[in-house]
Amino acid sequence: MDGQLLYVLDMAWVKRRIALEYDGYATHESRLDYDAERDKRMAMRGWITVRARAEDLKDPTRVLNELRTAFDQRSR
């Protein structure tokens, strides 16, 4: 799989293998199973995926906490 494009991420810190994905209502409502499987496959490749939803735009506390935890894990 080296060099083959598998996924296009919304935002990523490649060296730390952390991805931030935005699940917009219209785009992701019908893709929950696909997204869950994709996150599982990425985790098997060593990635941490943080998912943001529309409500996180009003209060980003959850997303920021998950990102902070992910970066803390990768800093060890």
C-alpha positions as CSV (number, residue, x, y, z in Angstrom):
1,M,0.0,0.0,0.0
2,D,3.0,2.3,0.1
3,G,2.4,5.3,-2.1
4,Q,-1.2,4.4,-2.8
5,L,-3.9,7.0,-2.0
6,L,-6.3,5.4,0.4
7,Y,-8.2,8.3,2.0
8,V,-8.6,12.0,1.7
9,L,-8.7,13.6,5.1
10,D,-10.2,16.9,6.1
11,M,-7.2,17.9,8.2
12,A,-4.2,15.8,9.3
13,W,-1.0,16.0,11.2
14,V,0.7,13.3,9.2
15,K,3.9,12.9,11.2
16,R,1.8,12.3,14.4
17,R,-0.9,10.3,12.5
18,I,-3.8,12.4,13.8
19,A,-6.7,13.2,11.6
20,L,-9.6,15.7,12.2
21,E,-12.7,14.9,10.2
22,Y,-15.7,17.1,9.9
23,D,-19.0,15.3,9.6
24,G,-21.4,17.8,8.0
25,Y,-25.0,16.8,8.3
26,A,-25.7,16.5,4.6
27,T,-22.5,14.8,3.8
28,H,-22.2,12.2,6.5
29,E,-25.7,11.4,7.7
30,S,-25.9,8.4,5.4
31,R,-22.3,7.4,5.8
32,L,-22.0,6.5,9.5
33,D,-21.2,2.8,8.8
34,Y,-18.6,3.7,6.1
35,D,-17.0,6.3,8.4
36,A,-16.8,3.9,11.3
37,E,-15.2,1.3,9.1
38,R,-12.8,3.8,7.7
39,D,-11.8,5.0,11.2
40,K,-11.2,1.4,12.2
41,R,-9.0,0.8,9.2
42,M,-7.0,4.0,9.9
43,A,-6.6,3.0,13.5
44,M,-5.1,-0.3,12.3
45,R,-2.5,1.8,10.4
46,G,-1.7,3.8,13.6
47,W,-4.0,6.8,13.1
48,I,-6.1,8.6,15.7
49,T,-9.2,10.1,14.1
50,V,-11.1,12.9,15.9
51,R,-14.6,13.6,14.4
52,A,-16.2,17.0,14.6
53,R,-19.9,17.7,14.0
54,A,-22.0,20.8,13.4
55,E,-22.7,21.3,17.1
56,D,-19.0,21.4,17.8
57,L,-18.8,24.6,15.9
58,K,-20.8,26.3,18.7
59,D,-18.9,24.6,21.5
60,P,-15.6,23.1,20.4
61,T,-14.7,21.9,23.9
62,R,-15.2,18.1,23.2
63,V,-13.2,18.3,19.9
64,L,-10.4,20.3,21.5
65,N,-10.2,17.9,24.4
66,E,-10.0,14.9,22.1
67,L,-7.3,16.6,20.0
68,R,-5.4,17.5,23.1
69,T,-5.6,13.8,24.3
70,A,-4.4,12.6,20.9
71,F,-1.4,15.0,20.8
72,D,-0.6,14.0,24.4
73,Q,-0.6,10.3,23.3
74,R,1.7,11.0,20.4
75,S,4.1,13.1,22.4
76,R,5.0,10.3,24.7
